[in-house]
Amino acid sequence: MTNQGFNSILTRDIFCILGLPFDAVNLSETSSLISSDIENKQRCFLSTPNLNFLVTAQSDLSFFQSVVDSNLIIADGMPIIWIAKLLGIPLRERVAGSDLFDKLSKQKERNTQISVFFFGGQEGIAEQASKKLNETSQAMSCCGFYDPGFVSIEEMSTPNIIESINNKNPDFLLLALGAAKGQAWIQENIDKINAPVISHLGAVVNFVAGNVARAPIFWQKYGLEWLWRIKQEPNLWKRYFFDGLAFFKLLVFKALPLAFYDKWLKKSEDFKIPATINYQHIPGAYIVNISGSIHHLNLDNIKQTFVDILQGEPVNVEIDCSEITYIDSGFIGTLILFQNHLNQQNRQLLLQNLPKRIYDLFKLNNVLNRFLF
């Protein structure tokens, strides 16, 4: 892991929503970040969690990990934005993967076209999308496509397949394999692929090909795109039904209690206590002491400390939480990133001496099973 990777803790404005981290970016900012990564040939694993991602990540550890490993995580679902507003989290805008792709494809200021490779989709759809994109887009061109069929991750990850993608030298590798399989394929092959930007954007291939119409803006704005998708693709009804039930459960038992509890805590004097952090290196561990009220507006010193520790001795980290009076989703999101970087170095993070209110906040934010206590 490079220092640039560590420094993403400093540069990313990230928040935890019901156990999953999200970057607080809008469509314009996301487009600029992706364009910059393409121009600089800098790797970006883009994940676009919607409600199905959120629900699946609750029980599928590998799927959850694929999101945490991503370089950019955008909220592609109105229910996520509704929860963010309920909890006072500054995710103000849904950033749909299809909207992002459309915006990139219409950039007029680009000197060179973005080369796209379509991987997956229903039989014949990737080829159709390739032709349509080359006919209609000013800023994009399709350099290749491949339909692996309904085979295993291993069978669609052979050296010949990887080589066929890399030989086309795409700027943007777009997958359409189903969310779980797509994220798993990226996790398996990301270090072998030379494309700067890699993302699973399954519906985009259908939209570009023209065999599925995008929902009208009104339907998108009011979170009714799922109804439109069922009308277009009736086989999706079961997924949306069970995702809806799971979302209702999370709303009732996690999000609403958290909203009321958080509001009550912010009225207390403990919320006003300044945040402090210090650490010491002892044989075999870093001992970190954090105190006070910790929220996304006062995280700079904590983020810098985390980066310093990541650049230090490769030992485990223990955080004493006994003096913490408040945490918000910004701190939890940052903590998820910090732990992920530690794990990549074969190091562990241990949270100790949690006051009951902090334990309750971890529980309501749906991350108790994400940390060692």
C-alpha distance (Angstrom), angle and dihedral (degrees) to the residues before:
residue distance angle dihedral
M1 . . .
T2 3.79 . .
N3 3.79 128.2 .
Q4 3.78 86.3 -111.3
G5 3.80 87.0 61.7
F6 3.79 91.5 50.7
N7 3.77 91.3 48.1
S8 3.80 90.5 59.8
I9 3.81 84.3 82.2
L10 3.81 87.2 65.1
T11 3.78 97.4 43.8
R12 3.81 102.5 40.0
D13 3.80 118.8 85.2
I14 3.78 96.4 -153.7
F15 3.81 133.6 172.9
C16 3.78 135.5 -173.5
I17 3.81 117.4 -125.5
L18 3.81 115.6 -174.8
G19 3.78 91.6 -28.3
L20 3.80 99.8 -43.4
P21 3.84 125.8 98.9
F22 3.81 121.3 -126.5
D23 3.80 132.3 -174.7
A24 3.80 113.1 -126.6
V25 3.81 97.7 -127.5
N26 3.78 133.9 130.1
L27 3.80 127.9 -139.2
S28 3.80 95.1 -91.7
E29 3.81 93.0 49.1
T30 3.80 91.8 47.1
S31 3.80 91.7 50.5
S32 3.81 90.5 50.8
L33 3.81 92.3 48.8
I34 3.80 92.8 49.7
S35 3.81 92.1 46.2
S36 3.79 90.4 50.4
D37 3.80 92.2 49.9
I38 3.80 90.3 51.1
E39 3.79 93.6 48.4
N40 3.81 92.7 46.6
K41 3.82 94.6 40.9
Q42 3.78 88.7 -124.3
R43 3.79 118.9 156.2
C44 3.80 117.0 -108.5
F45 3.78 121.8 177.2
L46 3.80 100.4 -165.5
S47 3.81 118.8 -160.2
T48 3.79 121.5 -171.3
P49 3.83 107.3 -164.5
N50 3.77 116.1 -163.1
L51 3.80 127.2 172.4
N52 3.82 91.4 -73.5
F53 3.83 89.9 53.8
L54 3.80 90.5 48.7
V55 3.79 93.4 50.4
T56 3.80 95.8 42.5
A57 3.80 92.5 49.2
Q58 3.81 90.6 60.0
S59 3.80 92.2 72.1
D60 3.82 105.6 15.3
L61 3.81 109.0 76.9
S62 3.81 94.3 -173.7
F63 3.79 91.0 51.6
F64 3.80 90.9 48.4
Q65 3.80 90.0 49.5
S66 3.80 91.8 52.1
V67 3.80 89.4 58.8
V68 3.81 93.6 46.3
D69 3.82 89.9 49.9
S70 3.80 91.1 54.8
N71 3.78 120.9 109.5
L72 3.79 93.0 -143.4
I73 3.82 127.1 23.4
I74 3.79 117.7 -170.6
A75 3.80 128.5 -173.8
D76 3.80 106.2 -114.4
G77 3.79 99.4 176.8
M78 3.79 135.8 66.7
P79 3.85 93.8 -136.1
I80 3.81 87.9 62.4
I81 3.79 90.7 52.1
W82 3.82 90.5 48.1
I83 3.81 90.9 53.3
A84 3.81 90.2 47.0
K85 3.81 90.9 53.6
L86 3.80 91.1 46.8
L87 3.81 90.4 53.7
G88 3.80 96.6 40.8
I89 3.81 93.0 -113.4
P90 3.83 112.9 153.5
L91 3.79 97.8 -121.2
R92 3.77 97.2 123.1
E93 3.77 101.9 164.3
R94 3.75 138.4 45.1
V95 3.79 110.8 -125.1
A96 3.79 105.1 -158.2
G97 3.78 116.1 -162.6
S98 3.79 89.5 -132.2
D99 3.82 91.5 53.0
L100 3.80 90.3 49.2
F101 3.79 92.5 50.3
D102 3.81 90.8 47.0
K103 3.80 91.9 50.5
L104 3.80 92.3 49.1
S105 3.79 91.1 48.3
K106 3.82 91.8 54.6
Q107 3.80 99.9 47.3
K108 3.79 107.6 133.9
E109 3.79 97.1 -173.0
R110 3.80 96.3 64.8
N111 3.81 117.6 114.4
T112 3.80 93.4 -160.7
Q113 3.77 130.1 29.2
I114 3.80 122.0 -107.4
S115 3.80 107.8 -114.4
V116 3.80 112.9 -137.7
F117 3.80 130.6 -164.4
F118 3.82 117.8 -161.0
F119 3.80 114.2 -149.2
G120 3.80 118.4 -173.5
G121 3.78 132.7 -10.4
Q122 3.77 129.8 135.3
E123 3.78 117.1 -44.6
G124 3.79 111.1 -65.1
I125 3.82 95.1 0.4
A126 3.82 96.9 103.3
E127 3.80 90.6 52.5
Q128 3.80 90.5 48.0
A129 3.81 91.3 48.5
S130 3.80 89.7 49.6
K131 3.80 92.2 55.5
K132 3.81 93.6 44.9
L133 3.80 93.3 48.8
N134 3.79 92.6 50.5
E135 3.79 90.2 48.9
T136 3.80 98.3 47.7
S137 3.80 112.4 25.1
Q138 3.79 124.9 88.7
A139 3.79 96.8 -173.4
M140 3.82 100.8 36.3
S141 3.76 138.9 53.3
C142 3.79 129.8 -176.4
C143 3.79 111.4 -123.5
G144 3.79 95.8 -177.4
F145 3.79 149.7 -25.1
Y146 3.78 137.9 -149.9
D147 3.79 133.4 -169.7
P148 3.82 109.8 -158.3
G149 3.80 93.0 -176.2
F150 3.79 124.5 -142.7
V151 3.78 98.7 -36.3
S152 3.80 135.9 127.1
I153 3.80 125.7 -81.8
E154 3.80 89.1 -106.1
E155 3.80 92.9 51.9
M156 3.81 92.1 51.8
S157 3.81 92.4 46.1
T158 3.79 101.0 62.2
P159 3.82 120.0 137.9
N160 3.81 90.2 -110.2
I161 3.80 92.5 55.8
I162 3.80 93.1 45.8
E163 3.80 90.4 47.8
S164 3.80 92.0 49.7
I165 3.81 89.6 55.6
N166 3.79 95.4 44.9
N167 3.81 92.6 47.4
K168 3.82 88.4 62.8
N169 3.84 89.2 54.4
P170 3.83 96.4 -144.8
D171 3.79 123.9 -168.3
F172 3.80 91.9 -152.8
L173 3.80 124.6 31.9
L174 3.80 107.8 -162.2
L175 3.80 118.8 -166.7
A176 3.80 129.3 -158.9
L177 3.80 105.9 -179.3
G178 3.79 103.8 118.0
A179 3.80 117.9 -76.0
A180 3.81 99.2 -91.4
K181 3.80 95.2 44.6
G182 3.80 92.3 41.4
Q183 3.80 93.9 52.7
A184 3.81 90.4 44.7
W185 3.83 91.6 50.4
I186 3.78 90.9 51.9
Q187 3.81 91.5 49.1
E188 3.80 89.5 50.9
N189 3.80 97.7 46.5
I190 3.79 110.2 23.2
D191 3.80 93.7 105.4
K192 3.82 90.7 52.3
I193 3.80 97.5 49.9
N194 3.80 121.5 85.7
A195 3.83 97.0 -159.6
P196 3.83 110.5 113.9
V197 3.82 94.3 -143.2
I198 3.79 123.3 43.8
S199 3.79 125.2 175.2
H200 3.77 142.7 152.8
L201 3.81 105.7 -123.9
G202 3.77 101.4 157.9
A203 3.78 100.5 169.9
V204 3.81 92.4 49.6
V205 3.79 92.5 71.1
N206 3.80 90.1 55.8
F207 3.80 92.5 46.0
V208 3.82 93.3 48.9
A209 3.81 91.7 45.7
G210 3.79 89.5 51.4
N211 3.79 97.3 -131.0
V212 3.82 91.4 114.2
A213 3.81 122.9 41.1
R214 3.79 120.7 -138.3
A215 3.81 116.2 -117.9
P216 3.84 116.4 -99.2
I217 3.81 115.5 -95.0
F218 3.81 92.2 -107.4
W219 3.81 91.3 57.5
Q220 3.82 90.9 47.5
K221 3.80 93.9 47.9
Y222 3.78 94.4 54.1
G223 3.79 96.4 42.7
L224 3.80 95.7 -106.4
E225 3.80 97.9 121.0
W226 3.80 89.1 107.7
L227 3.81 89.5 65.6
W228 3.79 90.4 51.3
R229 3.81 90.8 47.8
I230 3.82 90.7 52.1
K231 3.80 89.1 51.0
Q232 3.81 89.4 52.1
E233 3.82 96.4 37.4
P234 3.84 110.2 23.0
N235 3.81 92.8 -175.7
L236 3.82 88.6 71.9
W237 3.82 94.1 69.3
K238 3.81 95.3 91.9
R239 3.82 93.5 52.1
Y240 3.79 92.3 49.2
F241 3.81 91.8 46.3
F242 3.79 95.3 53.9
D243 3.81 93.0 39.4
G244 3.81 88.0 53.4
L245 3.79 92.1 52.3
A246 3.80 91.5 48.8
F247 3.80 91.0 47.9
F248 3.81 91.4 51.2
K249 3.81 89.6 52.8
L250 3.81 92.0 49.8
L251 3.79 90.5 47.2
V252 3.82 94.6 51.2
F253 3.79 99.7 39.6
K254 3.81 102.3 31.7
A255 3.81 117.5 14.0
L256 3.81 100.9 42.4
P257 3.84 95.5 44.0
L258 3.81 88.8 46.2
A259 3.81 91.8 51.1
F260 3.82 92.4 53.1
Y261 3.82 94.6 41.7
D262 3.79 93.0 46.9
K263 3.79 91.8 49.6
W264 3.81 90.3 51.0
L265 3.82 92.9 48.7
K266 3.79 92.1 50.6
K267 3.81 89.4 59.5
S268 3.80 92.6 57.0
E269 3.79 126.2 93.4
D270 3.80 89.3 -120.0
F271 3.80 89.4 69.2
K272 3.82 89.0 64.6
I273 3.82 96.0 55.8
P274 3.84 109.5 114.5
A275 3.78 116.8 -114.0
T276 3.80 118.4 -116.1
I277 3.79 133.0 179.5
N278 3.80 134.8 -172.6
Y279 3.77 134.4 160.3
Q280 3.78 142.5 -168.1
H281 3.77 133.1 -157.3
I282 3.79 115.0 -128.7
P283 3.81 126.7 171.6
G284 3.80 106.6 -66.3
A285 3.82 99.6 1.4
Y286 3.78 151.3 42.6
I287 3.80 112.8 -123.3
V288 3.81 111.5 -151.7
N289 3.80 123.2 -168.0
I290 3.77 117.6 -162.9
S291 3.78 124.0 179.3
G292 3.77 140.4 174.3
S293 3.79 132.9 25.3
I294 3.80 112.0 -26.1
H295 3.78 120.7 -164.0
H296 3.78 138.8 146.1
L297 3.81 93.8 -87.6
N298 3.81 94.5 60.8
L299 3.79 102.7 36.3
D300 3.82 99.8 106.6
N301 3.82 97.3 96.5
I302 3.79 92.0 42.7
K303 3.81 92.0 50.1
Q304 3.81 91.7 49.1
T305 3.80 90.6 49.2
F306 3.80 90.4 52.0
V307 3.82 90.4 51.5
D308 3.83 91.3 48.6
I309 3.81 90.0 52.3
L310 3.80 91.9 48.4
Q311 3.79 89.0 53.5
G312 3.81 92.1 47.1
E313 3.78 134.2 72.8
P314 3.85 114.3 -26.4
V315 3.80 95.7 -115.3
N316 3.79 134.4 121.8
V317 3.79 123.0 -83.9
E318 3.79 127.7 -132.4
I319 3.81 119.8 -168.4
D320 3.80 118.2 -159.2
C321 3.79 105.0 -146.9
S322 3.81 98.1 177.0
E323 3.82 94.3 109.8
I324 3.80 97.5 43.9
T325 3.81 111.8 115.2
Y326 3.81 101.0 179.6
I327 3.81 140.8 7.1
D328 3.78 131.9 -175.4
S329 3.80 135.5 -160.8
G330 3.81 90.8 -90.8
F331 3.80 91.2 62.8
I332 3.80 92.0 44.0
G333 3.81 91.5 50.3
T334 3.81 90.4 50.0
L335 3.80 90.4 47.5
I336 3.82 90.4 53.4
L337 3.82 90.0 53.7
F338 3.81 92.1 45.8
Q339 3.79 92.1 51.2
N340 3.80 91.0 47.4
H341 3.80 91.6 54.9
L342 3.80 89.8 47.9
N343 3.79 91.4 50.6
Q344 3.79 90.3 51.6
Q345 3.81 86.3 58.8
N346 3.83 90.7 48.3
R347 3.79 90.0 -108.4
Q348 3.80 128.7 130.5
L349 3.78 134.6 -136.2
L350 3.79 118.9 -144.4
L351 3.81 123.1 -170.5
Q352 3.80 113.1 -154.8
N353 3.81 138.3 -171.8
L354 3.78 98.6 11.1
P355 3.81 113.7 -171.9
K356 3.80 111.6 -128.9
R357 3.80 94.2 -106.7
I358 3.81 91.3 53.3
Y359 3.80 90.7 47.3
D360 3.81 88.4 51.1
L361 3.81 91.0 50.5
F362 3.79 91.2 52.2
K363 3.80 88.8 48.8
L364 3.81 95.5 49.3
N365 3.80 90.7 45.5
N366 3.81 85.5 56.5
V367 3.81 97.1 -123.4
L368 3.82 104.7 111.0
N369 3.79 89.9 109.2
R370 3.82 92.3 49.4
F371 3.82 96.8 67.9
L372 3.79 140.6 49.4
F373 3.80 114.3 -117.9
